[in-house]
């Protein structure tokens, strides 16, 4: 079974790269429209140690774009659904599900330096900024998702170093936040983003008073897969 699982990957990347992938440790923050697809790609490419962090449960509004969201999983913790799926893909994987939000109250509980890669797929601006600062201050490699909502064209999804991301309101808001605080990421890191702007959208308000942004699976999934590709290609090429 293990040989079958690795065959197609090994044909393309080689045995050495496949072995490196199996020994790598990745932590994914945010198991939603972007993070769930990133975790899927990491698992199917043979990453051996995956930690999933999210405190949310599956809701009906997630079904249009999130891998973990099915009618049968509504109300279940996203990290638990994703962990079970990864183990069904690769029973030899070591998967840790952390049903918890990453924020100022919990950040000290995570030793980011113990992971080879940190994936930021967090929605909250404050939590995202905190993770970026902590990850770039530790001995790990960070990859970060910028805003995937309000986009319709997957072919516009791109990769750039954080300070070179253009046309993304979330990246702009993060940079402004860092400049106001005078505290900046200690190392460069790559981001997945889209410069596409969808104009003239009518404001939307949910029944609970919140104002969510619209998002589509063909974009959020490409964001997640692209995050995974950065990691997989770096490992395969033996670069940092």
C-alpha positions as CSV (number, residue, x, y, z in Angstrom):
1,X,0.0,0.0,0.0
2,X,2.8,2.4,0.9
3,X,4.5,1.8,-2.4
4,X,1.3,2.5,-4.3
5,X,0.8,5.6,-2.3
6,X,4.2,7.0,-3.2
7,X,4.6,5.6,-6.8
8,X,3.4,8.6,-8.8
9,X,5.1,11.1,-6.6
10,X,8.4,9.2,-6.6
11,X,8.3,8.9,-10.4
12,X,8.3,12.7,-10.7
13,X,10.3,13.8,-7.7
14,X,12.6,10.9,-7.1
15,X,13.2,8.6,-4.1
16,X,15.3,11.0,-2.1
17,X,12.7,13.7,-2.3
18,X,10.0,11.3,-1.4
19,X,11.9,10.3,1.7
20,X,12.5,13.9,2.6
21,X,8.8,14.6,2.3
22,X,7.9,11.8,4.6
23,X,10.2,13.1,7.3
24,X,9.0,16.7,7.2
25,X,6.8,18.3,9.8
26,X,4.2,21.0,8.8
27,X,1.7,22.9,10.9
28,X,-1.4,24.4,9.2
29,X,-3.2,27.2,10.9
30,X,-6.8,27.5,9.6
31,X,-8.6,24.5,8.1
32,X,-11.1,26.4,6.0
33,X,-11.4,27.3,2.3
34,X,-7.7,27.6,1.8
35,X,-6.1,25.6,4.6
36,X,-8.2,22.4,4.1
37,X,-7.0,22.1,0.5
38,X,-3.4,22.8,1.5
39,X,-3.5,20.0,4.1
40,X,-5.0,17.7,1.5
41,X,-2.2,18.3,-1.0
42,X,0.4,17.9,1.7
43,X,-1.1,14.6,2.8
44,X,-1.4,13.2,-0.7
45,X,2.2,14.2,-1.5
46,X,3.5,12.2,1.5
47,X,4.3,14.8,4.2
48,X,4.7,12.6,7.2
49,X,3.9,14.9,10.1
50,X,1.0,17.3,9.9
51,X,-0.5,19.4,12.7
52,X,-3.9,21.1,12.1
53,X,-5.0,24.1,14.1
54,X,-8.5,25.6,14.0
55,X,-11.2,26.1,16.6
56,X,-14.2,26.2,14.2
57,X,-16.8,23.6,13.4
58,X,-18.2,22.9,10.0
59,X,-21.3,25.0,9.1
60,X,-23.6,24.9,6.1
61,X,-22.1,28.1,4.7
62,X,-18.7,26.3,4.4
63,X,-20.0,23.7,1.9
64,X,-19.4,25.8,-1.2
65,X,-15.6,25.8,-0.8
66,X,-14.2,23.9,2.2
67,X,-12.9,20.3,1.8
68,X,-14.1,19.3,5.3
69,X,-17.6,20.6,4.7
70,X,-20.3,18.0,3.9
71,X,-23.9,17.6,5.0
72,X,-22.6,14.7,7.1
73,X,-19.9,16.8,8.9
74,X,-22.0,19.9,9.9
75,X,-21.3,20.7,13.5
76,X,-18.1,18.6,13.7
77,X,-14.7,20.3,14.5
78,X,-12.9,21.0,11.2
79,X,-9.5,19.7,12.5
80,X,-11.1,16.3,13.5
81,X,-12.7,15.9,10.1
82,X,-9.5,16.8,8.3
83,X,-7.3,14.6,10.5
84,X,-9.5,11.5,9.8
85,X,-9.4,12.2,6.1
86,X,-5.5,12.5,6.1
87,X,-5.2,9.2,7.9
88,X,-7.6,7.6,5.4
89,X,-5.2,8.9,2.7
90,X,-2.0,7.9,4.4
91,X,-2.4,5.7,7.5
92,X,1.3,6.1,8.2
93,X,1.1,9.8,8.6
94,X,1.4,11.4,12.1
95,X,-1.5,13.8,12.4
96,X,-2.2,16.1,15.4
97,X,-5.6,17.9,15.5
98,X,-5.6,21.0,17.7
99,X,-9.1,22.3,18.2
100,X,-8.0,25.8,19.3
101,X,-7.7,29.3,17.9
102,X,-4.3,30.9,17.5
103,X,-4.3,34.3,19.1
104,X,-2.5,36.3,21.8
105,X,-3.9,34.0,24.5
106,X,-2.7,30.8,23.0
107,X,0.3,31.7,20.9
108,X,2.8,30.7,23.6
109,X,1.5,27.2,23.5
110,X,2.9,26.7,20.0
111,X,6.6,26.0,19.6
112,X,6.8,27.0,15.9
113,X,10.5,26.3,15.7
114,X,9.8,22.5,16.0
115,X,8.1,22.5,12.6
116,X,9.9,22.6,9.2
117,X,7.1,24.7,7.7
118,X,4.3,26.8,9.1
119,X,1.2,27.5,6.9
120,X,-0.7,30.6,7.6
121,X,-4.3,30.2,6.3
122,X,-5.8,32.4,9.1
123,X,-8.6,34.9,8.3
124,X,-8.4,37.2,11.3
125,X,-6.0,40.2,10.6
126,X,-4.8,40.4,14.2
127,X,-4.2,36.6,14.6
128,X,-2.5,36.5,11.2
129,X,-0.2,39.3,12.0
130,X,0.7,37.7,15.3
131,X,1.5,34.3,13.6
132,X,3.6,36.0,10.9
133,X,5.7,37.8,13.6
134,X,6.1,34.7,15.7
135,X,6.9,32.4,12.8
136,X,9.5,34.7,11.2
137,X,11.1,35.1,14.6
138,X,11.6,31.3,14.9
139,X,13.6,28.6,13.2
140,X,11.0,27.6,10.7
141,X,9.8,28.5,7.1
142,X,6.5,30.4,6.8
143,X,4.2,30.4,3.8
144,X,1.1,32.7,4.1
145,X,-2.2,33.0,2.3
146,X,-3.4,36.5,1.6
147,X,-7.0,37.3,0.8
148,X,-8.8,34.6,-1.2
149,X,-12.3,36.1,-0.8
150,X,-13.9,38.4,-3.4
151,X,-12.0,36.7,-6.2
152,X,-13.4,34.7,-9.2
153,X,-10.5,34.0,-11.5
154,X,-8.1,31.2,-10.4
155,X,-5.6,32.0,-13.1
156,X,-4.8,35.2,-11.4
157,X,-3.5,33.4,-8.3
158,X,0.2,34.3,-7.8
159,X,3.2,33.9,-5.5
160,X,5.4,36.7,-4.2
161,X,7.5,37.7,-1.3
162,X,5.3,39.5,1.3
163,X,6.6,43.1,0.6
164,X,6.2,42.6,-3.1
165,X,2.6,41.5,-3.1
166,X,0.5,43.9,-5.2
167,X,-3.2,44.6,-5.4
168,X,-4.2,42.6,-2.3
169,X,-6.1,44.6,0.4
170,X,-5.2,42.1,3.1
171,X,-1.5,42.4,2.4
172,X,-1.8,46.1,2.4
173,X,-3.6,46.0,5.8
174,X,-0.9,43.8,7.3
175,X,1.9,46.1,6.1
176,X,0.1,49.1,7.5
177,X,-0.3,47.3,10.8
178,X,3.4,46.4,11.0
179,X,4.4,50.0,10.1
180,X,2.1,51.5,12.8
181,X,3.4,49.1,15.5
182,X,7.0,49.5,14.4
183,X,7.3,45.7,14.7
184,X,8.1,43.9,11.5
185,X,8.6,40.3,10.3
186,X,12.2,39.3,10.9
187,X,12.6,37.3,7.7
188,X,11.2,37.4,4.2
189,X,8.4,34.9,3.5
190,X,6.4,33.9,0.4
191,X,2.7,34.6,0.0
192,X,-0.1,33.3,-2.2
193,X,-2.3,36.1,-3.4
194,X,-4.5,37.4,-6.2
195,X,-4.4,41.0,-7.5
196,X,-7.9,40.6,-8.9
197,X,-10.5,43.1,-7.7
198,X,-14.2,42.4,-8.1
199,X,-15.9,45.8,-8.4
200,X,-19.4,47.0,-7.5
201,X,-20.4,44.2,-5.0
202,X,-23.4,45.0,-2.9
203,X,-22.7,44.8,0.9
204,X,-24.0,41.6,2.4
205,X,-25.1,41.0,6.0
206,X,-25.8,37.6,7.5
207,X,-28.8,36.9,9.8
208,X,-26.4,37.2,12.8
209,X,-25.3,40.7,11.8
210,X,-21.9,39.7,10.4
211,X,-20.7,40.8,7.0
212,X,-18.8,37.9,5.4
213,X,-17.1,38.1,2.1
214,X,-18.1,35.9,-0.8
215,X,-15.7,33.3,-1.9
216,X,-15.5,30.5,-4.5
217,X,-13.9,27.0,-4.4
218,X,-12.1,27.4,-7.6
219,X,-10.1,30.2,-6.1
220,X,-9.7,29.1,-2.5
221,X,-8.7,25.6,-3.5
222,X,-6.0,27.0,-5.8
223,X,-4.7,29.2,-3.0
224,X,-4.4,26.1,-0.8
225,X,-2.8,24.0,-3.5
226,X,-0.3,26.7,-4.3
227,X,0.7,27.1,-0.6
228,X,1.4,23.3,-0.6
229,X,3.3,23.5,-3.8
230,X,5.7,26.1,-2.4
231,X,6.5,23.7,0.5
232,X,6.7,20.5,-1.7
233,X,8.9,22.1,-4.3
234,X,11.3,23.5,-1.7
235,X,11.6,20.1,-0.1
236,X,12.0,18.3,-3.4
237,X,14.7,20.8,-4.5
238,X,16.3,20.6,-1.0
239,X,16.1,24.4,-0.6
240,X,15.0,26.6,2.4
